[in-house]
Amino acid sequence: MDAPIHLIEYEIALLVRLTTAHSPKLGSLDRSEYLLLSELEKYSPLAINALADQLLLNLSTASRQVAALEGKRYIRRYPDTNNGRISLVEITPEGRDILRKVQQARYDAYADMLSDWSPAELEQLRDNLTRLNRDFKAWNK
């Protein structure tokens, strides 16, 4: 087995575990809620199927997550005026407020954790994570 790939795989698995373990300290949104609201903040309104595609979720999972956030009044769903069979989803002011609070808590935590990294190291990490996420989204095996 290729040692660098093995270590990368392990470190990513560990990173996911550690970020999940620290999530309760970083606000009241779980990972799926945070990502869904973040997508809607950038791209609202979106059809549920487009949101599912963007986050690589199956439609039933996306629909359940939308329903949960709708119940909390963080998003609202309404029919597409061009096609009444399609529901559009957008973030509400309450959703935007909670998202901003969680984003700030996450930003503060990362700023603290990475405080001894140089600007160049932070840029390199940002670029590599962006590339890794882009490649994960494009990967179709």
C-alpha positions in Angstrom: 0.0 0.0 0.0 1.2 3.5 -0.8 2.3 5.0 2.5 1.4 8.6 1.8 -2.1 7.7 0.6 -2.6 5.4 3.6 -1.6 8.2 6.0 -3.8 10.8 4.1 -6.8 8.4 4.4 -6.2 7.9 8.1 -5.7 11.6 8.8 -8.9 12.5 6.9 -10.9 9.9 8.9 -9.4 11.3 12.1 -10.2 14.9 11.1 -13.8 14.0 10.5 -14.0 12.2 13.9 -12.4 15.1 15.7 -14.5 17.8 14.1 -17.6 15.7 14.9 -16.5 15.3 18.5 -16.0 19.1 18.9 -19.2 20.0 17.0 -21.4 20.5 20.2 -18.9 23.1 21.4 -19.3 25.0 18.1 -23.0 25.8 18.1 -26.4 24.2 17.9 -26.3 22.9 14.3 -25.1 19.5 13.4 -22.9 19.0 10.4 -25.7 18.3 7.9 -27.7 21.3 9.1 -24.6 23.5 8.9 -23.8 22.4 5.4 -27.3 22.7 4.1 -27.8 26.1 5.5 -24.4 27.2 4.2 -25.4 26.1 0.7 -28.7 27.9 0.9 -27.0 31.1 2.2 -24.9 31.1 -0.9 -27.4 29.8 -3.5 -30.9 30.4 -2.3 -33.4 29.6 -3.5 -32.7 26.1 -4.6 -34.8 23.1 -5.7 -34.4 20.2 -3.2 -33.0 18.0 -6.0 -30.3 20.7 -6.8 -29.5 20.9 -3.1 -29.2 17.2 -2.9 -26.9 17.2 -6.0 -24.7 20.0 -4.6 -24.2 18.1 -1.3 -24.0 14.6 -2.9 -27.1 13.4 -1.0 -29.8 11.2 -2.2 -33.2 13.0 -2.6 -34.8 11.2 0.4 -32.0 12.3 2.7 -32.1 15.8 1.4 -35.9 15.9 1.8 -35.6 14.7 5.5 -33.0 17.3 6.2 -35.1 20.0 4.6 -38.1 19.0 6.6 -36.1 19.1 9.9 -34.8 22.6 9.1 -38.2 23.7 8.0 -39.6 22.5 11.3 -37.1 24.7 13.1 -38.0 27.6 10.8 -34.5 27.9 9.5 -35.6 27.5 5.9 -38.9 27.8 4.0 -40.2 25.8 1.2 -42.5 27.1 -1.5 -43.6 26.0 -5.0 -41.6 27.1 -8.0 -43.7 29.5 -10.0 -42.3 28.1 -13.2 -43.1 24.5 -12.3 -45.5 23.9 -9.4 -44.3 20.3 -9.0 -40.9 21.5 -7.8 -40.4 22.9 -4.3 -37.8 25.7 -3.9 -36.1 26.1 -0.5 -34.5 29.3 0.9 -32.9 30.2 4.2 -35.0 32.3 6.5 -33.8 35.2 8.7 -33.8 32.9 11.7 -31.7 30.4 9.7 -29.3 33.0 8.6 -28.9 34.2 12.3 -28.2 30.7 13.7 -25.8 30.0 10.8 -23.9 33.2 11.4 -23.6 32.4 15.1 -22.3 28.9 14.4 -19.9 30.2 11.7 -18.5 32.7 14.1 -18.0 30.0 16.8 -16.3 27.7 14.2 -14.2 30.6 12.9 -13.1 31.4 16.5 -12.2 27.8 17.2 -10.2 27.4 14.0 -8.5 30.7 14.6 -7.5 29.5 18.0 -6.4 26.1 16.9 -4.4 27.5 13.9 -3.0 30.5 15.7 0.6 29.4 15.4 0.4 28.6 11.7 2.0 31.1 9.3 -0.1 32.9 6.7 1.6 30.8 4.0 0.8 27.6 5.9 -2.9 28.7 6.2 -3.1 29.5 2.5 -1.5 26.2 1.6 -4.0 24.3 3.9 -6.9 26.3 2.4 -5.8 25.6 -1.2 -5.3 21.9 -0.5 -8.6 21.4 1.3 -10.4 23.3 -1.5 -8.8 21.1 -4.1 -9.5 17.9 -2.1 -13.1 18.8 -1.7 -13.4 19.6 -5.4 -11.8 16.3 -6.3 -14.1 14.4 -3.9 -17.1 16.0 -5.5 -15.9 15.1 -9.0 -14.9 11.6 -8.2 -17.3 9.0 -9.7 -16.0 5.5 -9.1 
